[in-house]
Amino acid sequence: MLAADRAARDVLGRGLDADDYRRCYARPVRRLYENLLGRSLTEPEWSALNQRYHDTYRDQLTSVRPAPDARAALATVRAAGITQSLLSMWAHEELVALVDELGLRDGFVGLDGLPSSAAGERKAPWLARHLERLRSGPLPDLEPAAVVVVGDSLDDAAAAAEVGARAVLVDGGSHHVADLEATGVPVATSLLGALALAGIGGG
């Protein structure tokens, strides 16, 4: 574990700011650390880094608040008579608990995170499963072409394209806005702006 701890210190001790993180960000996330270190990771190193990342992420969740226009965006979609669901690459049980804590559960007809045993390197397979769950439940007539994926990553855009859905991206996540724009997918600076680009509400 000494080598793994050293790799973790090398990465986590760099004092990365948001710009550094966005510059190096990649999926699968293991590539992010390899980009930072300039070399491949051993399995123990990857396991140690991944565990420390998730521990830190959980600690930060205690201070999470919805985006300033999140509740207005949810209300705009409801007012338009459109259903909405949530798919996250975070652990399902923790995702559900957070959504409940924020008082947002009523805004979604479906809510899916990843099983605790899943690695979740790409979103596309999970998006396909999510849509199938919706078809098996509250939305039996759902067609992918009628779906708009609102996300903030290249993986969101790729997943939407793979299942045949539309995508709108919101700047402010893991990638530089230039990388988002390079996908050719519409890019907004807010959730309400994303809805406007999708033709929902006034923006």
C-alpha positions in Angstrom: 0.0 0.0 0.0 3.0 2.3 0.3 3.1 2.9 -3.4 -0.6 3.4 -3.5 -0.5 6.0 -0.7 2.4 7.8 -2.4 0.4 8.0 -5.7 -2.6 9.4 -3.7 -0.4 12.0 -2.1 1.1 12.9 -5.4 -2.3 13.6 -6.9 -4.2 14.9 -4.0 -1.4 17.1 -2.7 -1.1 19.1 -5.9 -3.6 21.7 -4.8 -5.6 21.4 -8.1 -7.9 24.3 -8.8 -11.1 23.9 -11.0 -9.2 24.8 -14.1 -6.5 22.2 -13.6 -9.2 19.6 -12.9 -11.2 20.5 -16.0 -8.0 20.5 -18.2 -7.1 17.0 -17.1 -10.5 15.5 -16.7 -11.3 12.3 -18.6 -13.5 9.3 -18.5 -13.1 6.6 -17.3 -12.0 8.7 -14.3 -8.9 6.5 -13.9 -7.5 8.3 -16.9 -7.8 11.6 -15.0 -5.2 10.4 -12.4 -3.0 8.9 -15.0 -3.0 12.3 -16.9 -2.0 14.0 -13.7 0.7 11.6 -12.9 2.0 11.1 -16.4 1.9 7.4 -16.1 -0.3 4.3 -15.8 -1.7 3.4 -12.3 -1.3 0.0 -10.7 -4.5 -1.6 -9.4 -3.6 -0.8 -5.8 -2.9 2.8 -6.7 -6.2 3.1 -8.5 -8.1 1.5 -5.7 -6.6 3.9 -3.1 -7.2 7.0 -5.2 -10.7 6.0 -6.0 -11.5 5.3 -2.4 -10.1 8.7 -1.3 -12.0 10.5 -4.0 -15.3 9.0 -2.9 -14.6 9.6 0.8 -13.9 13.3 0.0 -17.0 13.5 -2.3 -19.2 12.2 0.5 -17.8 14.7 3.0 -18.5 17.5 0.6 -22.1 16.4 0.0 -23.1 17.7 3.4 -22.8 21.3 2.0 -24.4 20.6 -1.4 -27.3 22.8 -2.4 -29.3 22.8 -5.7 -28.2 25.1 -8.5 -29.7 28.6 -8.1 -32.3 27.9 -10.8 -32.8 24.2 -10.1 -36.3 24.5 -8.5 -37.4 26.9 -11.1 -36.2 24.5 -13.9 -38.1 21.6 -12.3 -41.2 23.8 -12.1 -40.9 24.9 -15.7 -40.8 21.3 -16.9 -43.8 20.4 -14.8 -45.7 23.4 -16.1 -45.0 22.3 -19.6 -46.6 18.9 -18.9 -43.3 17.1 -19.4 -42.1 14.2 -17.2 -38.5 14.2 -16.0 -36.3 11.6 -14.4 -32.8 11.6 -12.9 -29.9 9.3 -13.7 -26.6 9.7 -11.9 -23.3 7.8 -11.8 -23.3 8.1 -8.0 -24.3 5.3 -5.7 -28.1 4.7 -5.9 -28.8 4.6 -2.1 -26.8 7.8 -1.5 -28.3 9.5 -4.5 -31.9 8.8 -3.3 -31.0 10.0 0.2 -29.5 13.3 -1.1 -32.5 14.0 -3.4 -34.9 13.4 -0.5 -32.8 15.6 1.8 -33.0 18.4 -0.8 -36.7 18.0 -1.2 -36.6 17.3 -4.9 -38.0 13.7 -5.2 -41.5 14.8 -6.3 -39.9 16.3 -9.4 -38.9 13.0 -10.9 -40.9 10.0 -12.2 -37.7 7.9 -12.1 -34.5 8.1 -10.0 -31.5 5.8 -10.7 -28.0 5.8 -9.4 -25.5 3.0 -9.7 -25.6 -0.3 -7.8 -22.9 -0.5 -5.1 -21.1 -3.2 -7.1 -21.0 -1.3 -10.4 -17.9 0.5 -11.8 -19.9 2.7 -14.1 -17.2 3.9 -16.4 -19.6 4.9 -19.2 -23.0 6.3 -18.9 -24.6 5.0 -22.1 -25.4 1.4 -20.8 -26.9 2.9 -17.7 -28.9 5.4 -19.6 -30.3 2.5 -21.7 -31.2 0.6 -18.5 -32.8 3.8 -17.1 -35.0 4.3 -20.1 -36.0 0.7 -20.1 -37.0 1.0 -16.4 -39.2 4.0 -17.3 -40.8 2.0 -20.1 -41.5 -0.9 -17.8 -43.1 1.5 -15.2 -44.6 5.0 -15.5 -43.8 5.7 -19.2 -44.6 2.6 -21.3 -44.8 4.5 -24.5 -41.4 6.3 -24.0 -39.3 6.6 -27.2 -35.6 7.7 -27.0 -36.1 10.3 -29.7 -38.5 12.1 -27.3 -35.9 12.2 -24.5 -33.7 15.3 -23.9 -30.7 14.5 -21.7 -29.6 17.6 -19.7 -26.1 17.0 -18.5 -22.7 18.6 -18.0 -20.2 16.1 -19.4 -19.0 14.7 -22.7 -20.2 11.3 -21.4 -23.7 12.7 -21.1 -23.6 13.8 -24.8 -22.2 10.4 -25.9 -24.7 8.5 -23.9 -27.6 10.5 -25.4 -26.3 9.9 -28.9 -25.8 6.2 -28.3 -29.4 5.6 -27.2 -30.9 7.9 -29.8 -31.9 10.8 -27.5 -31.2 14.6 -27.8 -28.8 16.3 -25.4 -28.2 19.8 -24.0 -25.1 20.4 -21.9 -24.7 22.9 -19.1 -21.3 24.6 -18.5 -20.0 24.3 -15.0 -19.2 20.6 -14.6 -16.0 18.7 -15.1 -15.1 19.9 -18.6 -14.1 23.2 -20.1 -16.9 24.8 -22.1 -14.8 24.6 -25.2 -14.8 20.8 -24.9 -18.5 20.7 -24.5 -19.0 23.0 -27.5 -16.8 20.8 -29.6 -19.4 18.0 -29.4 -21.8 20.0 -31.5 -24.4 19.6 -28.8 -26.1 22.9 -27.6 -24.4 24.3 -24.5 -26.1 26.5 -21.9 -24.8 28.4 -18.9 -27.8 27.5 -16.6 -30.5 24.9 -16.2 -33.2 27.3 -17.4 -31.0 28.2 -20.3 -30.7 24.5 -21.1 -34.5 24.1 -21.1 -34.8 27.1 -23.5 -32.3 25.4 -25.9 -34.4 22.3 -25.7 -37.5 24.3 -26.5 -39.0 24.1 -23.0 -40.1 27.3 -21.3 -38.9 30.8 -22.0 -35.2 30.4 -20.7 
